[in-house]
Amino acid sequence: MRSSFFGSVLLGAFFSAGILLACSSDDDAGSSGGGGGDAGVDRRLAQPFVPPNASCPVVIESPAILESPHVPEGTVITYNSNPPSSGPHYPVWAQFQEFDKPIDHGYLVHSMEHGAVVLLYKCQSPTEAACVQNVEALRKVRDAVKADPLCVDPVRARVILAPDPRIDRPVAAAAWGWTYKADCVDAPTLGAFIAENYAIGPENFCSPGRTF
């Protein structure tokens, strides 16, 4: 899935700046599907990219893809980015839905491997005005994502929304091999990030995950 905004504005800026590198069950045994459309395409950035004209500071990065084996649930995993975007993960993945509590990264990375985009937010208190505003704005961005033909009710698209006290900015997003961090919910750049990086994981599944 490709966004005209991301392709014409963000990727255009990448090339002009010279910073884009050339180029059922909740266990995998019950999954079916093909490989992600862009899983083998090298679209990594040589350096962090700051989208122009965003309403607040936004940074997009493409950390190196880590070896990504299954490890036992509960294993402490070290990743090369925050939020993580690849690497070791648990044998089960998080359902593509909104959560009201933090989800261990081992589940989220597995969801990204299946093509999900994960939207995260950090709040001092869930009732503080800025937090409520960010969550509502994130929901609007999520709801604007097109329905995924691989998904069945109640899942509409492979997007996860959850709080995460581990991130270092108020808002973050991650997909397989890509991260987005911002001081606010800048809908144009975040929506473009989702459109450009949706379903790029190496396993293109929308099978039900764990709901916790």
Protein Blocks (a to p, Z undefined) as FASTA:
>chain_A
ZZfklmmmmmmmmmmnopaccehiacfklggcdddfklmpccbdfbdcddehiabdcddd
dddddddddddehiacddfbdcdfbdcddfbdcdddddfbdcdfklmmmmmmnopacddd
ddfbfkbmklmmmmmmmmmmmmmpccdfkbccfbfbdcdddddfkbcbfbdcddehiacd
dfbdcfklmmmmmmmmgokafbdcfbdcdeZZ
